[in-house]
Amino acid sequence: MTDTREVRIQRGTTLCVMLVAALLGILFVSAGPARTSTTERRAASRLTDFVDADTTTTVPPTTATASASTTSPLAATTTSTTGPGAGDANPAALPQTSEQPTASGATFTAGVNGLWEAIRQDKPELALPFFFPKSAYVQVKALNDPAADYQNRLIANYQEDIHMLHAQLGANAESAKFVGISVPDAQAVLVQPGEESNTGSYWRVYGTTMQYQVDGQTGSFPVTSLISWRGQWYVVHLGDIR
């Protein structure tokens, strides 16, 4: 009787152990591997996102030389400041600065050469980059319609003056040589808001002259008024102010 009871106990114990083992196995299978949090999955995804070399563009560095006195603050944020609309941003659309310009640097030289060629060839369009930019004029002038005044008065006068100066060179204008330009930088004044119908300020200088040679003779003509925008000189009146 005792033996039969012990056998039953052993069988019951074995059955319990088997049932426990089976339950544990089911739990392990259903649980699966440890889950990864959303943050950890996103981090892993960023670490494994590689850039396709065939779709990238390498931009080489740009170098330029200019005197420190004529470097515009715009140079640090754009690719070029050689005239209105140049580079990724239009300098004339940016705010004015108090930087005093000087008659030097690549931008100034290019502007002067353009003006000279416009006069020599009788092509006013060549001199437009050296004229005070329209967007800047609209910003600085307190007029009812500064854009119309710019186009109908200033640009019209500029073109007329270029035609007149070309005629002054004479029949051999095409052979005329540019000698130089004299800008009295030391006489420049800072025109304040409220003066000259201004809402803003700019540097202005009178008395600039351009020298040339033609037919063995040396001559000159005045550039009546230069004014500044962001540290660069521009023509605003080539002949008489009108």
C-alpha positions as CSV (number, residue, x, y, z in Angstrom):
1,M,0.0,0.0,0.0
2,T,2.8,2.3,0.9
3,D,4.7,1.5,-2.3
4,T,1.6,2.3,-4.4
5,R,1.2,5.7,-2.6
6,E,4.8,6.6,-3.2
7,V,4.5,5.7,-6.9
8,R,1.4,8.0,-7.2
9,I,3.3,10.8,-5.5
10,Q,6.3,10.5,-7.8
11,R,4.0,10.4,-10.9
12,G,2.2,13.5,-9.7
13,T,5.4,15.4,-9.0
14,T,6.8,14.5,-12.4
15,L,3.6,15.6,-14.1
16,C,3.7,19.0,-12.2
17,V,7.3,19.5,-13.3
18,M,6.4,18.8,-16.9
19,L,3.5,21.2,-16.8
20,V,5.7,23.9,-15.3
21,A,8.4,23.3,-17.9
22,A,5.8,23.5,-20.7
23,L,4.3,26.7,-19.4
24,L,7.7,28.3,-19.1
25,G,8.5,27.3,-22.7
26,I,5.3,28.8,-24.0
27,L,6.1,32.1,-22.2
28,F,9.6,32.3,-23.6
29,V,8.4,31.7,-27.1
30,S,5.6,34.2,-27.0
31,A,7.7,36.9,-25.4
32,G,10.3,36.9,-28.2
33,P,13.5,39.1,-28.3
34,A,13.6,42.3,-26.2
35,R,11.8,45.1,-27.9
36,T,13.7,48.3,-28.9
37,S,12.2,51.7,-28.0
38,T,11.1,54.1,-30.8
39,T,13.9,56.5,-29.8
40,E,16.5,53.8,-30.1
41,R,15.2,52.7,-33.5
42,R,15.4,56.2,-34.8
43,A,18.9,56.7,-33.6
44,A,20.0,53.4,-35.2
45,S,18.3,54.5,-38.5
46,R,20.3,57.8,-38.5
47,L,23.5,56.0,-37.9
48,T,22.9,53.8,-40.9
49,D,21.7,56.4,-43.4
50,F,24.7,56.9,-45.8
51,V,24.9,59.6,-48.5
52,D,25.1,58.4,-52.0
53,A,28.3,59.9,-53.4
54,D,26.9,60.2,-56.9
55,T,24.2,62.6,-55.8
56,T,26.3,65.1,-53.9
57,T,27.9,68.3,-55.3
58,T,31.2,69.6,-54.1
59,V,31.6,73.4,-54.3
60,P,35.2,74.5,-54.5
61,P,36.3,77.4,-52.4
62,T,36.1,80.9,-53.9
63,T,39.0,83.3,-53.5
64,A,39.2,87.0,-54.2
65,T,41.5,89.9,-53.4
66,A,40.4,93.4,-52.4
67,S,41.7,96.1,-50.1
68,A,40.3,96.0,-46.6
69,S,38.9,99.5,-47.0
70,T,36.6,98.5,-49.8
71,T,35.4,95.1,-48.5
72,S,31.7,95.3,-48.1
73,P,29.9,93.5,-45.2
74,L,28.0,91.7,-47.9
75,A,31.1,89.8,-48.9
76,A,30.8,87.4,-46.0
77,T,27.3,86.2,-47.1
78,T,27.3,86.3,-50.9
79,T,29.5,85.0,-53.7
80,S,30.0,88.4,-55.4
81,T,29.4,92.1,-54.8
82,T,30.4,93.3,-58.3
83,G,27.1,95.1,-58.9
84,P,23.4,95.1,-58.2
85,G,22.0,91.7,-58.6
86,A,25.3,89.9,-58.5
87,G,25.8,86.7,-56.6
88,D,23.0,85.0,-54.5
89,A,21.7,88.2,-53.1
90,N,21.1,91.6,-54.6
91,P,23.3,94.1,-52.6
92,A,20.9,96.9,-53.5
93,A,18.1,95.1,-51.8
94,L,20.0,94.8,-48.5
95,P,20.0,97.5,-45.9
96,Q,22.5,100.4,-46.1
97,T,25.7,100.5,-44.0
98,S,27.7,103.4,-42.7
99,E,30.9,102.1,-44.4
100,Q,32.8,104.9,-46.1
101,P,33.8,104.0,-49.7
102,T,37.1,104.6,-51.3
103,A,38.0,104.8,-55.0
104,S,39.7,101.5,-55.2
105,G,39.0,97.8,-55.3
106,A,37.8,95.4,-58.1
107,T,34.2,96.5,-58.0
108,F,35.1,100.2,-58.3
109,T,37.5,99.5,-61.1
110,A,35.0,97.4,-63.1
111,G,32.4,100.2,-62.7
112,V,34.8,102.9,-64.0
113,N,35.9,100.7,-66.9
114,G,32.3,100.1,-67.8
115,L,31.5,103.8,-67.7
116,W,34.5,104.6,-69.9
117,E,33.6,102.0,-72.5
118,A,30.0,103.2,-72.5
119,I,31.3,106.7,-73.4
120,R,33.9,105.5,-75.9
121,Q,31.5,103.2,-77.7
122,D,28.4,105.4,-77.2
123,K,26.6,102.5,-75.4
124,P,25.0,103.7,-72.2
125,E,24.0,100.2,-71.2
126,L,27.6,99.3,-70.5
127,A,27.6,101.9,-67.7
128,L,24.5,100.8,-65.9
129,P,26.3,98.6,-63.3
130,F,28.2,101.7,-62.1
131,F,25.0,103.7,-61.7
132,F,23.4,103.9,-58.2
133,P,21.1,100.8,-58.0
134,K,17.4,101.3,-58.3
135,S,16.5,99.1,-55.3
136,A,18.8,101.2,-53.2
137,Y,17.3,104.5,-54.5
138,V,13.8,103.3,-53.6
139,Q,15.0,102.6,-50.1
140,V,16.8,105.8,-49.5
141,K,14.5,108.4,-51.1
142,A,11.4,109.9,-49.6
143,L,9.5,110.5,-52.8
144,N,6.0,109.7,-53.9
145,D,7.3,107.4,-56.7
146,P,11.1,107.0,-56.4
147,A,11.1,104.2,-59.0
148,A,9.6,106.4,-61.6
149,D,11.9,109.3,-60.7
150,Y,14.9,106.9,-61.0
151,Q,14.0,105.7,-64.4
152,N,12.5,108.8,-66.0
153,R,14.9,111.4,-64.6
154,L,18.2,109.9,-63.4
155,I,18.6,107.1,-65.9
156,A,17.4,109.3,-68.8
157,N,19.9,112.0,-67.8
158,Y,22.7,109.4,-67.4
159,Q,22.1,108.1,-70.9
160,E,21.9,111.6,-72.4
161,D,25.2,112.6,-70.7
162,I,27.0,109.5,-72.0
163,H,25.9,110.3,-75.6
164,M,27.1,113.9,-75.1
165,L,30.5,112.8,-73.7
166,H,30.9,110.4,-76.6
167,A,30.4,113.3,-79.0
168,Q,33.0,115.3,-77.0
169,L,35.6,112.6,-77.9
170,G,35.3,113.5,-81.5
171,A,35.5,111.6,-84.7
172,N,38.2,109.3,-83.4
173,A,36.4,108.3,-80.3
174,E,37.0,104.6,-80.9
175,S,40.8,105.2,-80.6
176,A,40.5,107.2,-77.3
177,K,42.4,105.9,-74.3
178,F,41.4,106.0,-70.7
179,V,44.1,107.6,-68.5
180,G,42.6,107.6,-65.0
181,I,40.0,108.8,-62.6
182,S,40.4,111.2,-59.6
183,V,38.0,110.9,-56.8
184,P,38.5,113.4,-53.8
185,D,37.6,110.8,-51.2
186,A,38.8,113.1,-48.4
187,Q,36.0,115.5,-49.3
188,A,33.2,113.0,-49.0
189,V,30.4,113.8,-46.6
190,L,27.8,111.6,-44.9
191,V,24.4,112.8,-46.0
192,Q,21.9,112.2,-43.1
193,P,18.2,111.2,-43.2
194,G,16.1,114.3,-43.8
195,E,18.6,115.9,-46.2
196,E,18.1,115.7,-50.0
197,S,14.7,114.1,-49.6
198,N,16.2,111.1,-47.9
199,T,14.8,108.5,-45.5
200,G,18.3,107.0,-45.1
201,S,21.9,108.1,-45.3
202,Y,24.8,107.7,-47.8
203,W,28.2,109.1,-48.5
204,R,28.4,111.7,-51.2
205,V,31.4,113.2,-53.0
206,Y,31.5,115.9,-55.7
207,G,34.3,116.8,-58.0
208,T,35.4,113.5,-59.6
209,T,37.1,113.7,-63.0
210,M,38.0,111.1,-65.6
211,Q,41.0,111.7,-67.8
212,Y,41.5,110.4,-71.4
213,Q,43.7,110.8,-74.5
214,V,42.5,111.1,-78.0
215,D,44.3,112.3,-81.2
216,G,47.4,113.0,-79.1
217,Q,45.6,115.3,-76.8
218,T,44.7,114.9,-73.1
219,G,41.2,115.8,-72.0
220,S,38.9,115.2,-69.0
221,F,35.3,115.3,-68.1
222,P,33.5,115.6,-64.7
223,V,31.6,112.9,-62.9
224,T,29.5,115.4,-60.9
225,S,28.3,113.2,-58.0
226,L,29.1,109.8,-56.5
227,I,27.1,108.4,-53.7
228,S,27.5,105.2,-51.8
229,W,25.7,102.0,-51.1
230,R,27.1,99.4,-48.6
231,G,30.7,100.7,-49.0
232,Q,30.8,101.2,-52.8
233,W,30.8,104.3,-54.9
234,Y,28.2,104.7,-57.6
235,V,27.4,107.5,-60.1
236,V,24.2,109.3,-59.5
237,H,24.9,112.5,-61.6
238,L,27.4,112.2,-64.5
239,G,26.7,115.7,-65.9
240,D,24.8,118.6,-64.4
241,I,22.4,117.9,-61.6
242,R,18.9,118.2,-63.0
